[in-house]
């Protein structure tokens, strides 16, 4: 792999321990890693990327998504529903998916993320209709070129047993655990430069049994992989936990082994003070999904209180069916605005929101040692933003402008030193062909 020199950035936002911002700096990349960073770097023979007028940041990290949902945006009947009603509307549509739908939906969602500056995304796939497998999404992600933390989700309690999903979408629990072992053995890469990792992710406390939650935690620790699920998403979620388990979601998670640095929970909108303290003490991570939480009327997650207590927080766009977009830099802005609505105009600065979107996400996914900041020795996952764009014109502070006003489409994006976006266009896939494939798949699902 040839050397790459990112040259003459207006400012490089390192997110290192000192949170340095380096004016006029350059970055040298060798063998997929950052080898040098600072002003005046030269590298004869290297490929040069001119970053004049640009802000350079670590790649953004998406800690929660349901990529299969990218084919079910703006579905009538689900547009104005709360979580449980929204799920009831969409489950029958998702039951019609085929493996090829999983593939195109995954690439559509990841392409959208890449154009918004994202270099690594997790994905929570918890239903497998008509022969679909986690493998379909992993192969799709590899073709696009983003880092991918796939999670083998599952649902085992259908409507006939008091659960939300239709019986056609649930699986036998023994078969779920067997397939968890298969996909971890086949795809999980624990190395620092890993492009693919696998986690275990029973969908939610209201769609799997207590036994599966406990067994998944035991299996994950045996295999050395991470755990993920939804938790404390809205008032309905809290009421279900109190009625079915006799305790709040945080206590339920703790009892079943679902706390620790190898665990991250999505949403956590309704965590109380005791649960926040538990997550901080156990180093349990949180994927905060501000736009989805707004879309479903779930509420404003207590991110300010979480951060102040020491909880590790990253950003997630969540599935497109509950967000309708996959704009990760837009999520950073929404995060900042919601914390100000809840706690005052000084509750969160633009730079803290950007930190949560980069280093925070890498920390949640267990990758902070090699990702999330721009430092020699770390992997070359880098977003380059053109502040000469119309959206940023007139801005005085280029770093704050990235969150406050834009642009929301990255100029260049590199993952492991390989260019995924060049001059605002994907280079690994044909955008128009992908959009047309998605339209055809959606038309079939609608029919």
Secondary structure, DSSP 8 states (H G I E B T S, - for coil): ---EEEE--SEEE--STT--EEET-EEEEETTEEEEEETT---TT-EEEE-TTEEEEE-EEE----GGGGG--S-TTTTT--HHHHHHHHHHHHTT--HHHHHHHHHHHHHHHHHTTEEEEEEEE---GGG--HHHHHHHHHHHT-EEEEEEEE---BGGGT-SB-GGG---HHHHHHHHHHHHHHH---STT-SEEEEEEE-BTTTS-HHHHHHHHHHHHHHT--EEEEES-SHHHHHHHHHHHSS-HHHHHHHTT--STTEEEEE-TT--HHHHHHHHHHT-EEEE-HHHHHHTT-----HHHHHHHT-EEEE----TTTTS---HHHHHHHHHHHHHHHH-TTS--HHHHHHIIIIIHHHHTT-TTTSSS--TTSB--EEEEETTSGGGTT-S-HHHHHHHT---S-SEEEETTEEEEETTEESSS-HHHHHHHHHHHHHHHH-
